[in-house]
Amino acid sequence: MKWEIDLYGFLESLGIANPSGSGWLAVIFTFGLAWGVTWCLIPAVRSFALQVGWADQPNARRLNQEPLPNAGGLAIYAGVMAALVLATLLRPIVIEGVLAQVLTILLGGSILVLVGFIDDQFGLPAYVRLFSQTLTALLLIASDIRIETPFGTPIDPIFSIVLTWLWVVGITNAINLMDGMDGLAGGISFITAMSLLAVSAQFETRAAATLLLAALGGAALGFLRHNFYPSRIIMGDAGAYFFGYVLAATSILGNLKVTTVFALVPPAFFLLLPVLDTTQVFVRRLMAGKNPLKTPGKDHLHHRLLAWGFSQRHAAFTLWGVTLACNGLAMKLQGMTSMVIIVTSGSIIILLSFTLWQRLQAK
């Protein structure tokens, strides 16, 4: 009884929306299942990818010196889907009222996984990728997952659509552009997903975001077990698009219902590193007279760290630390207590440390 009281008090101190219920157990189950499924699937996916030639060749953007299997996104997608399906079957009431939102985000994510996978293996023109990202952004808008602009002007609906499109397409591509070094995109996605999860868990109305983020965080951690330097597999565009899209969608799900300028600040801080990296690359390439969308190069933040003498592992740790600090600030801006921020950050560090320890032990 004392243990139950202590657990209830601890959950209550973290601001869990319904600590006396079993919804939080469903979230833990979803996270654990996505982690386990992704972790276990990666070796089989890697083996098959090597047999059929699904691999990234060395190029101007990536750091690998030999072909590297690029189908990790398929295992990530499978892990997320398996976790959400089983969570729904075991406890349907958890997402009964938000099923449409979950299905919309998963539909958009599924489209981008397919497009990203085709691009990984065969290459697609930039306009095809942009069209698919626009389509998935419009899916969110049609389901009322959007950034509201209640300024009381006739152009509010148009402005809302444009701003939501910019956010979704921008974040989707920002995460993809960060996927140029072992462990970087996976680590950033995990940290961001867990931080957003800590915020969404405070509100029963954000059940859709909470479950999706639990599945995404688990899949990111399971993937990272095989992706930390030296990587055995990469997520490819399929995985990066999926991570970026779901993070972009969940960061505005039931969240941005106030004036746009101020409402965008907290979500922007959750994803500040990818946003800044993409912005500086875009501006630099424009100033150099290059097409930012068609000019790969080693001008990202992680490339600069490597040029300064950082190892890939140290560069990843540094950028993870920056991401964690930005997410801590974002949680503070969202009104989270110091207890929530400390427990969330500590949990992230512990889970990352355990995963990396297992990765290094497996060498």
NUMIKOL-934253 format. One line per 8 residues: number of its first residue (from 1); their letters; for each residue z, x negated, y of N, C-alpha, C. Coordinates in steps of 0.05 Angstrom, whole numbers, always signed. Layout:
% NUMIKOL-934253
NUM = A = Z/X/Y/Z/X/Y/Z/X/Y; ...;
***
This chain:
% NUMIKOL-934253
1 = MKWEIDLY = +0/-17/-24/+0/+0/+0/+0/-17/+25; +17/-38/+25/+18/-56/+48/-9/-70/+53; -22/-78/+30/-48/-90/+33/-68/-71/+45; -67/-46/+37/-86/-26/+48/-81/-21/+77; -55/-21/+85/-48/-17/+113/-58/-41/+130; -53/-65/+119/-62/-89/+133/-92/-89/+136; -107/-82/+115/-136/-82/+116/-146/-62/+137; -133/-38/+137/-141/-17/+156/-136/-27/+184;
9 = GFLESLGI = -112/-40/+188/-106/-50/+215/-126/-72/+224; -133/-89/+205/-153/-110/+211/-180/-98/+219; -189/-79/+203/-215/-66/+209/-214/-52/+236; -191/-39/+241/-188/-25/+267/-188/-44/+290; -176/-68/+286/-176/-88/+307/-204/-99/+313; -221/-97/+293/-249/-106/+297/-266/-84/+309; -254/-60/+313/-269/-39/+326/-288/-25/+307; -285/-27/+280/-302/-14/+261/-301/+16/+267;
17 = ANPSGSGW = -324/+29/+268/-326/+57/+276/-308/+75/+259; -308/+71/+233/-293/+89/+215/-279/+72/+194; -257/+58/+202/-244/+40/+183/-232/+53/+159; -225/+79/+161/-213/+93/+139/-233/+103/+118; -259/+103/+125/-280/+112/+107/-290/+89/+90; -311/+95/+75/-322/+74/+57/-350/+64/+67; -357/+72/+92/-383/+63/+102/-384/+33/+105; -362/+20/+112/-362/-9/+116/-366/-23/+89;
25 = LAVIFTFG = -357/-10/+67/-362/-22/+41/-392/-21/+34; -405/+1/+43/-434/+3/+38/-449/-19/+53; -439/-26/+77/-451/-47/+93/-448/-74/+79; -424/-80/+69/-419/-105/+54/-437/-106/+29; -439/-83/+15/-455/-82/-9/-484/-88/-2; -494/-76/+19/-522/-80/+27/-527/-109/+34; -509/-121/+49/-512/-149/+56/-512/-167/+30; -493/-162/+13/-491/-178/-12/-515/-175/-30;
33 = LAWGVTWC = -525/-151/-32/-547/-147/-50/-573/-160/-39; -577/-157/-13/-601/-170/+0/-599/-200/-3; -576/-211/+0/-571/-239/-3/-578/-248/-32; -566/-234/-51/-571/-241/-79/-599/-238/-89; -612/-216/-81/-640/-211/-90/-658/-232/-78; -656/-238/-53/-673/-258/-40/-668/-285/-52; -643/-292/-55/-636/-318/-66/-648/-322/-94; -646/-301/-111/-656/-303/-138/-687/-302/-140;
41 = LIPAVRSF = -699/-288/-122/-728/-284/-123/-744/-309/-114; -732/-324/-95/-747/-346/-83/-758/-366/-103; -743/-375/-123/-755/-394/-143/-779/-383/-157; -779/-357/-165/-801/-345/-179/-825/-343/-160; -820/-334/-135/-841/-332/-115/-853/-359/-109; -836/-380/-107/-846/-407/-101/-864/-417/-124; -855/-413/-149/-870/-422/-172/-898/-408/-173; -898/-382/-168/-924/-367/-169/-942/-376/-146;
49 = ALQVGWAD = -930/-380/-122/-945/-388/-99/-959/-415/-103; -945/-434/-116/-957/-460/-122/-980/-457/-142; -978/-438/-161/-999/-434/-180/-1025/-423/-168; -1021/-404/-149/-1045/-391/-138/-1054/-403/-111; -1039/-422/-101/-1048/-436/-76/-1039/-423/-51; -1017/-407/-52/-1007/-396/-27/-989/-417/-14; -1001/-433/+3/-986/-455/+15/-997/-462/+43; -979/-471/+60/-987/-481/+86/-995/-510/+85;
57 = QPNARRLN = -1019/-515/+95/-1028/-543/+96/-1016/-556/+121; -1012/-582/+121/-1002/-596/+145/-1021/-590/+169; -1009/-584/+192/-1025/-579/+216/-1009/-588/+241; -1021/-582/+264/-1010/-591/+290/-984/-579/+297; -978/-556/+285/-953/-542/+292/-931/-548/+272; -937/-549/+247/-916/-552/+227/-910/-582/+222; -887/-587/+210/-878/-615/+206/-882/-624/+177; -890/-606/+159/-893/-614/+131/-917/-633/+128;
65 = QEPLPNAG = -913/-653/+110/-934/-673/+105/-950/-667/+81; -943/-646/+66/-958/-637/+43/-958/-607/+41; -976/-595/+25/-976/-565/+23/-949/-554/+15; -940/-533/+29/-914/-521/+25/-917/-491/+20; -907/-480/-2/-910/-452/-7/-901/-435/+16; -917/-415/+24/-911/-400/+48/-907/-370/+43; -899/-364/+18/-895/-335/+11/-866/-326/+11; -849/-342/+25/-821/-334/+25/-816/-307/+38;
73 = GLAIYAGV = -834/-299/+56/-831/-273/+69/-831/-250/+49; -846/-253/+27/-847/-232/+6/-819/-228/-7; -805/-250/-12/-779/-248/-24/-759/-236/-4; -761/-243/+21/-744/-232/+42/-748/-202/+44; -773/-194/+44/-780/-165/+46/-769/-150/+22; -772/-162/-2/-763/-149/-26/-732/-147/-26; -719/-167/-17/-690/-167/-15/-679/-145/+3; -692/-142/+26/-684/-121/+45/-689/-93/+34;
81 = MAALVLAT = -712/-89/+23/-719/-63/+12/-702/-56/-12; -697/-74/-30/-680/-68/-53/-652/-61/-45; -641/-75/-25/-614/-70/-16/-612/-42/-3; -631/-35/+14/-631/-10/+27/-635/+14/+8; -653/+10/-11/-658/+32/-30/-633/+37/-47; -621/+16/-57/-597/+20/-74/-573/+31/-57; -571/+22/-33/-549/+32/-15/-553/+62/-10; -578/+70/-7/-584/+98/-2/-578/+115/-27;
89 = LLRPIVIE = -585/+105/-50/-580/+119/-75/-551/+122/-81; -536/+101/-76/-507/+101/-82/-491/+117/-63; -499/+117/-37/-484/+132/-17/-503/+143/+4; -518/+165/-4/-538/+176/+14/-528/+184/+41; -503/+193/+43/-492/+203/+68/-492/+182/+90; -491/+157/+82/-490/+136/+102/-513/+137/+121; -537/+142/+111/-560/+141/+128/-575/+168/+129; -561/+189/+120/-574/+216/+119/-584/+224/+146;
97 = GVLAQVLT = -568/+220/+167/-576/+230/+194/-594/+211/+208; -599/+187/+198/-616/+168/+212/-639/+158/+195; -644/+173/+174/-665/+164/+155/-692/+160/+168; -699/+178/+186/-725/+175/+199/-728/+149/+214; -707/+141/+228/-707/+116/+243/-710/+92/+224; -695/+93/+202/-696/+71/+182/-724/+69/+171; -736/+92/+163/-762/+92/+151/-784/+82/+171; -780/+90/+196/-800/+81/+216/-800/+51/+219;
105 = ILLGGSIL = -776/+39/+221/-774/+10/+224/-784/-4/+199; -778/+7/+176/-788/-5/+151/-818/-2/+148; -829/+20/+158/-858/+23/+157/-872/+3/+175; -861/+0/+199/-873/-20/+217/-869/-48/+206; -846/-54/+195/-841/-80/+183/-860/-85/+159; -865/-65/+143/-883/-67/+120/-911/-74/+129; -920/-61/+150/-947/-67/+161/-949/-96/+169; -929/-106/+183/-929/-133/+193/-927/-154/+170;
113 = VLVGFIDD = -912/-147/+149/-910/-165/+126/-938/-168/+114; -952/-145/+111/-979/-146/+100/-998/-162/+117; -998/-157/+143/-1015/-171/+162/-1008/-200/+162; -982/-206/+163/-974/-234/+164/-981/-249/+139; -979/-236/+116/-986/-249/+91/-1016/-255/+90; -1033/-236/+98/-1062/-240/+99/-1068/-263/+118; -1054/-264/+141/-1059/-285/+160/-1051/-312/+148; -1029/-313/+133/-1019/-337/+121/-1040/-349/+101;
121 = QFGLPAYV = -1053/-331/+86/-1070/-341/+65/-1100/-344/+74; -1109/-327/+92/-1137/-327/+99/-1143/-332/+129; -1122/-327/+145/-1126/-329/+174/-1138/-304/+186; -1126/-295/+208/-1136/-271/+222/-1140/-278/+251; -1159/-265/+264/-1163/-269/+293/-1138/-260/+308; -1133/-271/+332/-1110/-264/+348/-1110/-235/+355; -1134/-223/+360/-1134/-195/+368/-1126/-176/+345; -1131/-184/+320/-1122/-168/+298/-1092/-168/+295;
129 = RLFSQTLT = -1080/-191/+299/-1051/-194/+298/-1038/-178/+320; -1050/-180/+345/-1039/-165/+367/-1042/-135/+364; -1065/-126/+352/-1069/-98/+347/-1048/-87/+328; -1042/-102/+307/-1023/-93/+287/-995/-92/+299; -988/-111/+316/-962/-111/+329/-960/-88/+349; -981/-82/+362/-982/-59/+381/-978/-33/+366; -991/-31/+343/-989/-7/+326/-960/-2/+318; -947/-24/+309/-919/-21/+299/-900/-15/+323;
137 = ALLLIASD = -906/-25/+346/-890/-19/+369/-893/+11/+377; -917/+21/+375/-922/+50/+380/-908/+68/+360; -905/+58/+335/-891/+73/+315/-862/+77/+324; -850/+56/+335/-822/+59/+344/-821/+79/+367; -839/+76/+386/-839/+94/+409/-843/+123/+401; -860/+128/+381/-864/+155/+371/-839/+167/+358; -822/+149/+348/-797/+158/+336/-773/+157/+356; -780/+154/+381/-760/+153/+402/-742/+129/+401;
145 = IRIETPFG = -752/+108/+389/-737/+82/+390/-751/+66/+412; -740/+68/+436/-753/+56/+459/-732/+48/+480; -741/+33/+500/-725/+26/+523/-729/+47/+544; -708/+62/+550/-710/+84/+569/-711/+73/+598; -725/+87/+615/-727/+79/+644/-721/+104/+661; -696/+112/+663/-689/+136/+678/-687/+132/+708; -709/+125/+720/-710/+121/+749/-717/+146/+764; -725/+167/+750/-732/+192/+763/-759/+192/+776;
153 = TPIDPIFS = -777/+175/+766/-804/+174/+777/-825/+185/+757; -848/+194/+766/-868/+204/+748/-879/+184/+728; -876/+158/+734/-887/+138/+716/-867/+127/+696; -843/+139/+696/-822/+130/+677/-831/+129/+648; -845/+150/+638/-853/+149/+609/-873/+126/+604; -891/+121/+623/-910/+99/+619/-896/+72/+620; -878/+69/+640/-863/+44/+643/-846/+39/+618; -834/+60/+607/-818/+58/+583/-835/+48/+559;
161 = IVLTWLWV = -859/+59/+556/-877/+50/+534/-885/+21/+538; -892/+13/+562/-901/-14/+567/-879/-34/+562; -855/-27/+572/-832/-45/+569/-824/-48/+539; -824/-26/+525/-818/-27/+496/-839/-44/+481; -864/-40/+488/-885/-55/+475/-882/-85/+481; -876/-92/+506/-872/-120/+512/-848/-132/+497; -827/-117/+495/-803/-127/+481/-809/-131/+451; -820/-112/+438/-825/-113/+409/-846/-135/+402;
169 = VGITNAIN = -868/-135/+416/-889/-155/+411/-879/-183/+419; -865/-185/+441/-855/-210/+450/-835/-223/+430; -815/-207/+421/-795/-218/+402/-807/-224/+375; -826/-207/+366/-839/-212/+340/-853/-239/+341; -867/-244/+362/-881/-270/+364/-863/-293/+370; -841/-288/+384/-822/-309/+391/-809/-320/+365; -800/-302/+347/-789/-312/+322/-809/-327/+306; -834/-317/+306/-855/-330/+291/-860/-359/+301;
177 = LMDGMDGL = -859/-362/+327/-864/-388/+339/-841/-407/+334; -817/-397/+329/-795/-414/+323/-796/-424/+294; -813/-413/+278/-815/-421/+250/-833/-445/+246; -824/-467/+259/-840/-492/+257/-824/-515/+245; -799/-509/+237/-782/-530/+226/-764/-518/+205; -758/-534/+185/-741/-523/+163/-715/-512/+172; -710/-487/+164/-684/-474/+169/-680/-462/+196; -699/-466/+215/-695/-458/+242/-697/-428/+246;
185 = AGGISFIT = -720/-416/+239/-723/-387/+242/-704/-371/+225; -700/-381/+200/-681/-367/+183/-653/-367/+193; -644/-390/+203/-617/-393/+214/-613/-376/+240; -633/-377/+258/-631/-361/+282/-631/-332/+276; -648/-323/+257/-649/-295/+249/-622/-286/+237; -610/-303/+221/-585/-296/+208/-563/-293/+230; -561/-312/+247/-540/-311/+268/-544/-287/+286; -568/-281/+294/-574/-258/+311/-568/-232/+297;
193 = AMSLLAVS = -577/-230/+272/-572/-205/+256/-543/-200/+253; -527/-220/+247/-498/-216/+243/-484/-209/+270; -493/-220/+292/-481/-214/+318/-488/-186/+326; -513/-178/+322/-520/-150/+328/-506/-130/+310; -502/-139/+285/-487/-122/+266/-459/-117/+275; -446/-138/+286/-418/-135/+296/-417/-114/+318; -437/-113/+335/-438/-94/+357/-444/-66/+346; -465/-63/+330/-473/-37/+320/-451/-24/+303;
201 = AQFETRAA = -435/-40/+289/-414/-29/+272/-392/-15/+288; -392/-19/+314/-372/-6/+331/-378/+24/+336; -403/+32/+329/-412/+59/+336/-423/+73/+312; -412/+97/+305/-422/+112/+283/-451/+121/+287; -459/+124/+312/-486/+133/+318/-507/+112/+313; -498/+87/+308/-517/+66/+303/-518/+57/+273; -514/+77/+256/-513/+72/+227/-539/+59/+217; -561/+68/+228/-587/+57/+220/-589/+28/+226;
209 = ATLLLAAL = -582/+20/+250/-583/-8/+258/-563/-24/+241; -540/-13/+236/-519/-28/+220/-529/-35/+192; -541/-16/+178/-550/-21/+151/-574/-40/+151; -593/-36/+169/-616/-53/+171/-608/-82/+176; -589/-85/+195/-580/-112/+202/-565/-126/+179; -550/-110/+164/-535/-121/+141/-555/-131/+121; -576/-115/+115/-597/-124/+96/-612/-148/+106; -618/-148/+132/-634/-170/+144/-617/-196/+144;
217 = GGAALGFL = -591/-194/+151/-574/-217/+151/-571/-229/+123; -567/-211/+103/-565/-221/+76/-590/-235/+66; -613/-223/+72/-638/-235/+63/-643/-262/+77; -636/-264/+103/-639/-289/+117/-622/-311/+105; -597/-304/+97/-580/-324/+85/-589/-332/+58; -599/-313/+42/-609/-319/+15/-634/-337/+17; -650/-332/+37/-674/-349/+40/-667/-377/+49; -647/-378/+67/-639/-404/+78/-629/-423/+57;
225 = RHNFYPSR = -619/-412/+35/-610/-429/+13/-632/-447/+2; -657/-438/+5/-680/-453/-5/-697/-465/+17; -690/-459/+42/-707/-467/+65/-696/-489/+82; -670/-496/+78/-659/-517/+94/-671/-544/+86; -674/-562/+105/-688/-588/+100/-674/-604/+77; -690/-614/+58/-719/-611/+56/-726/-584/+43; -743/-569/+56/-750/-542/+48/-766/-541/+22; -761/-521/+6/-777/-516/-18/-797/-495/-14;
233 = IIMGDAGA = -794/-479/+7/-812/-457/+13/-807/-449/+42; -828/-437/+54/-825/-427/+82/-831/-397/+81; -822/-383/+102/-825/-354/+103/-853/-345/+111; -868/-363/+124/-895/-355/+133/-894/-334/+155; -918/-326/+164/-920/-305/+185/-908/-279/+174; -911/-274/+149/-902/-249/+137/-872/-246/+142; -857/-267/+135/-828/-265/+139/-819/-266/+168; -833/-283/+184/-825/-286/+212/-831/-260/+228;
241 = YFFGYVLA = -854/-248/+222/-860/-222/+235/-840/-201/+228; -832/-201/+202/-813/-181/+193/-786/-185/+207; -776/-209/+207/-751/-215/+221/-753/-207/+251; -773/-216/+264/-776/-211/+293/-778/-182/+299; -793/-167/+283/-797/-138/+288/-771/-123/+284; -758/-128/+262/-733/-113/+256/-711/-120/+276; -709/-145/+284/-689/-153/+304/-696/-139/+331; -721/-139/+339/-729/-126/+364/-723/-96/+363;
249 = ATSILGNL = -729/-83/+341/-725/-54/+339/-695/-47/+339; -679/-62/+322/-651/-55/+321/-636/-62/+346; -645/-81/+361/-631/-88/+386/-634/-67/+407; -653/-49/+405/-656/-27/+424/-651/+0/+412; -644/+1/+386/-639/+27/+372/-613/+39/+382; -616/+62/+397/-592/+76/+406/-577/+60/+427; -589/+40/+439/-574/+22/+456/-582/+23/+485; -607/+21/+491/-616/+19/+519/-622/+46/+531;
257 = KVTTVFAL = -600/+59/+540/-604/+86/+551/-594/+87/+580; -593/+63/+593/-585/+62/+621/-608/+49/+636; -603/+41/+661/-625/+30/+677/-635/+5/+664; -661/+2/+664/-675/-19/+648/-666/-47/+655; -664/-53/+681/-659/-81/+689/-633/-91/+677; -612/-75/+678/-586/-84/+668/-584/-81/+638; -597/-60/+627/-595/-55/+598/-608/-77/+582; -628/-90/+593/-642/-111/+577/-627/-137/+576;
265 = VPPAFFLL = -606/-140/+592/-592/-166/+593/-579/-173/+567; -562/-156/+555/-549/-163/+530/-568/-169/+507; -588/-151/+502/-607/-157/+480/-622/-183/+486; -628/-189/+511/-642/-214/+517/-625/-238/+511; -599/-236/+514/-581/-258/+507/-579/-262/+477; -580/-240/+462/-579/-243/+433/-603/-260/+424; -625/-257/+437/-650/-270/+429/-659/-290/+450; -640/-301/+465/-647/-318/+488/-663/-343/+480;
273 = LPVLDTTQ = -654/-357/+458/-668/-382/+451/-697/-377/+444; -704/-358/+426/-733/-353/+421/-748/-345/+446; -735/-329/+463/-748/-320/+488/-754/-343/+506; -735/-360/+511/-738/-384/+528/-759/-403/+517; -758/-407/+491/-776/-426/+478/-805/-416/+481; -809/-390/+475/-836/-379/+477/-846/-379/+506; -828/-373/+525/-836/-372/+553/-844/-400/+563; -828/-420/+556/-835/-447/+566/-861/-457/+554;
281 = VFVRRLMA = -865/-451/+528/-891/-459/+516/-914/-445/+529; -911/-419/+533/-932/-403/+545/-940/-414/+573; -919/-419/+589/-924/-429/+617/-936/-456/+617; -926/-474/+600/-937/-502/+599/-966/-502/+591; -973/-486/+571/-1001/-485/+562/-1019/-473/+583; -1009/-453/+597/-1026/-441/+618/-1030/-462/+640; -1009/-476/+648/-1012/-497/+669/-1030/-519/+660; -1033/-524/+634/-1050/-544/+624/-1079/-534/+620;
289 = GKNPLKTP = -1083/-509/+627/-1110/-497/+624/-1117/-490/+596; -1097/-486/+579/-1102/-479/+551/-1096/-450/+545; -1108/-439/+525/-1102/-412/+516/-1076/-412/+500; -1054/-400/+510/-1028/-401/+496/-1028/-389/+468; -1047/-370/+463/-1047/-357/+438/-1064/-372/+417; -1080/-391/+426/-1098/-404/+407/-1095/-435/+406; -1073/-444/+419/-1070/-473/+421/-1044/-482/+408; -1044/-487/+382/-1020/-497/+369/-1014/-525/+378;
297 = GKDHLHHR = -989/-532/+378/-981/-559/+387/-951/-563/+383; -943/-588/+387/-915/-595/+383/-901/-595/+410; -900/-572/+423/-888/-569/+450/-864/-550/+450; -853/-543/+426/-830/-525/+425/-804/-541/+428; -782/-527/+432/-757/-540/+436/-749/-558/+412; -754/-549/+388/-747/-566/+365/-764/-591/+364; -789/-589/+373/-806/-613/+374/-794/-634/+393; -784/-624/+416/-773/-642/+436/-748/-656/+425;
305 = LLAWGFSQ = -731/-641/+410/-707/-653/+399/-715/-675/+379; -735/-669/+363/-744/-689/+344/-755/-714/+358; -769/-709/+380/-780/-732/+395/-758/-749/+408; -735/-736/+412/-712/-751/+424/-696/-766/+402; -705/-764/+377/-692/-778/+356/-674/-762/+337; -673/-736/+342/-657/-719/+324/-671/-717/+297; -655/-716/+276/-666/-710/+249/-671/-679/+248; -687/-671/+228/-692/-642/+226/-666/-626/+222;
313 = RHAAFTLW = -647/-637/+206/-622/-623/+202/-606/-622/+228; -604/-644/+242/-589/-644/+267/-601/-626/+288; -628/-625/+289/-642/-608/+308/-636/-579/+301; -636/-572/+275/-630/-545/+267/-601/-537/+274; -582/-555/+269/-554/-550/+275/-551/-546/+305; -564/-562/+321/-562/-560/+350/-572/-533/+360; -595/-524/+351/-607/-499/+360/-592/-475/+348; -581/-478/+324/-563/-457/+314/-539/-454/+332;
321 = GVTLACNG = -527/-477/+340/-504/-476/+358/-510/-462/+384; -533/-469/+396/-541/-455/+421/-545/-425/+416; -557/-418/+394/-561/-390/+387/-534/-376/+384; -515/-388/+371/-489/-376/+366/-474/-373/+393; -476/-392/+411/-464/-390/+437/-476/-367/+454; -502/-365/+453/-516/-343/+467/-508/-316/+456; -506/-314/+430/-498/-289/+417/-469/-282/+424; -452/-303/+425/-424/-297/+433/-423/-286/+461;
329 = LAMKLQGM = -439/-297/+480/-440/-287/+507/-452/-259/+507; -472/-254/+491/-484/-227/+489/-464/-206/+479; -448/-214/+460/-427/-195/+450/-407/-190/+472; -400/-210/+487/-381/-206/+510/-393/-187/+530; -419/-190/+536/-432/-172/+555/-434/-144/+545; -433/-141/+518/-433/-114/+506/-406/-102/+505; -386/-116/+515/-359/-106/+516/-342/-110/+491; -351/-129/+473/-336/-135/+449/-311/-150/+456;
337 = TSMVIIVT = -289/-146/+441/-264/-160/+446/-266/-189/+436; -247/-205/+445/-246/-233/+436/-243/-234/+405; -227/-216/+394/-223/-216/+365/-249/-212/+350; -266/-193/+359/-292/-188/+347/-310/-212/+348; -311/-225/+372/-328/-248/+376/-319/-271/+358; -293/-276/+357/-282/-298/+342/-287/-294/+312; -281/-270/+302/-285/-264/+273/-314/-265/+266; -332/-254/+283/-360/-255/+277/-371/-284/+277;
345 = SGSIIILL = -364/-299/+297/-373/-327/+298/-362/-343/+275; -337/-339/+269/-325/-353/+246/-338/-346/+220; -344/-321/+216/-357/-312/+191/-385/-324/+189; -399/-325/+211/-426/-337/+211/-424/-366/+203; -405/-381/+215/-403/-410/+209/-395/-414/+180; -377/-398/+169/-368/-401/+141/-391/-395/+122; -405/-373/+127/-427/-366/+109/-450/-387/+110; -456/-397/+134/-476/-418/+136/-467/-443/+122;
353 = SFTLWQRL = -442/-450/+126/-432/-475/+114/-432/-473/+83; -424/-450/+72/-424/-446/+43/-453/-448/+32; -472/-435/+46/-499/-435/+37/-511/-463/+38; -506/-478/+59/-517/-505/+61/-504/-524/+41; -478/-520/+36/-464/-536/+16/-477/-532/-11; -483/-507/-18/-497/-502/-44/-525/-513/-44; -538/-513/-21/-565/-524/-20/-565/-554/-24; -545/-567/-12/-544/-597/-15/-534/-604/-43;
361 = QAK = -517/-588/-55/-507/-593/-82/-530/-591/-103; -550/-575/-96/-572/-570/-115/-593/-591/-115; -591/-611/-98/-611/-633/-96/-614/-648/-122;
***
